Amino acid sequence: MPIAVAIVEDNPDYRMGISYVLRASPGVSVLGEYATAEAFLEALPSAPPDVVLMDLGLPGLTGVQAIERLRALAPHVQPIVLSVHEDDDHVFRAVCAGAVGYLTKPVMPDALLEAIEAAFGGGTPMSPHIARRVLEMFRKHAPPPHADYDLTTREVDVLE
């Protein structure tokens, strides 16, 4: 059974190119191509995909807003961001909204197909430099290794 994919991309040439690549793959079926998040969300009840490729810089609802709504409406759908934005803020907001993957444009056809298969299989596909940024964000915000939180000896005894 092929993986059902929806494409949400406002650039018609890029959307057509992605669709062409996906339609040439026997393991994928394109359920829909949408220029706006609103059009995608409106079609969602009648044709929920397994995976959605979501641009972030969309007219109207942003990709992040669309992912938040998608996760509320159809939590089984796996959203992968496909964007030119590589900064920490975009990556962080997309992941917090529920994106399971983050790829930067342009993406090679083989890498795109592998990402779709990975997301469908429960993985987290990311462009290598995005994965590095995510790991760096975790390192920056990691809790101190042995914080004692200024507890008294008695408070430590009670916790133990």
Solvent accessible surface area in square Angstrom, and as a share of the most:
residue,aa,sasa,rsa
1,M,230,1.03
2,P,61,0.38
3,I,14,0.07
4,A,17,0.13
5,V,0,0.00
6,A,2,0.01
7,I,1,0.01
8,V,1,0.00
9,E,4,0.02
10,D,54,0.28
11,N,73,0.37
12,P,83,0.52
13,D,104,0.54
14,Y,56,0.21
15,R,41,0.15
16,M,128,0.57
17,G,36,0.35
18,I,9,0.05
19,S,5,0.03
20,Y,167,0.63
21,V,36,0.21
22,L,0,0.00
23,R,142,0.52
24,A,78,0.60
25,S,19,0.12
26,P,130,0.82
27,G,35,0.33
28,V,11,0.06
29,S,40,0.26
30,V,19,0.11
31,L,78,0.39
32,G,12,0.12
33,E,66,0.29
34,Y,36,0.14
35,A,43,0.33
36,T,41,0.24
37,A,0,0.00
38,E,75,0.33
39,A,43,0.34
40,F,3,0.01
41,L,21,0.10
42,E,147,0.66
43,A,29,0.23
44,L,6,0.03
45,P,113,0.71
46,S,101,0.65
47,A,36,0.28
48,P,62,0.39
49,P,0,0.00
50,D,43,0.22
51,V,0,0.00
52,V,0,0.00
53,L,2,0.01
54,M,0,0.00
55,D,11,0.06
56,L,7,0.03
57,G,43,0.42
58,L,14,0.07
59,P,69,0.44
60,G,66,0.63
61,L,22,0.11
62,T,49,0.28
63,G,0,0.00
64,V,14,0.08
65,Q,78,0.34
66,A,0,0.00
67,I,0,0.00
68,E,91,0.41
69,R,127,0.46
70,L,0,0.00
71,R,68,0.25
72,A,87,0.67
73,L,117,0.58
74,A,7,0.05
75,P,87,0.55
76,H,113,0.51
77,V,0,0.00
78,Q,40,0.18
79,P,0,0.00
80,I,0,0.00
81,V,0,0.00
82,L,4,0.02
83,S,0,0.00
84,V,98,0.56
85,H,60,0.27
86,E,74,0.33
87,D,56,0.29
88,D,49,0.26
89,D,76,0.39
90,H,43,0.19
91,V,0,0.00
92,F,115,0.48
93,R,103,0.38
94,A,0,0.00
95,V,61,0.35
96,C,86,0.52
97,A,12,0.09
98,G,19,0.18
99,A,11,0.09
100,V,27,0.16
101,G,2,0.02
102,Y,0,0.00
103,L,9,0.04
104,T,11,0.07
105,K,36,0.15
106,P,123,0.77
107,V,30,0.17
108,M,141,0.63
109,P,59,0.37
110,D,101,0.52
111,A,43,0.34
112,L,5,0.02
113,L,35,0.17
114,E,113,0.51
115,A,4,0.03
116,I,0,0.00
117,E,98,0.44
118,A,39,0.30
119,A,0,0.00
120,F,106,0.44
121,G,68,0.66
122,G,69,0.66
123,G,30,0.29
124,T,89,0.52
125,P,14,0.09
126,M,46,0.21
127,S,13,0.08
128,P,114,0.72
129,H,83,0.37
130,I,0,0.00
131,A,35,0.27
132,R,154,0.56
133,R,84,0.31
134,V,22,0.13
135,L,100,0.50
136,E,70,0.31
137,M,25,0.11
138,F,143,0.60
139,R,157,0.57
140,K,144,0.61
141,H,147,0.65
142,A,62,0.48
143,P,102,0.64
144,P,88,0.55
145,P,124,0.78
146,H,172,0.77
147,A,38,0.29
148,D,99,0.51
149,Y,162,0.61
150,D,134,0.69
151,L,67,0.33
152,T,77,0.45
153,T,109,0.63
154,R,163,0.60
155,E,78,0.35
156,V,56,0.32
157,D,76,0.40
158,V,99,0.57
159,L,133,0.66
160,E,167,0.75
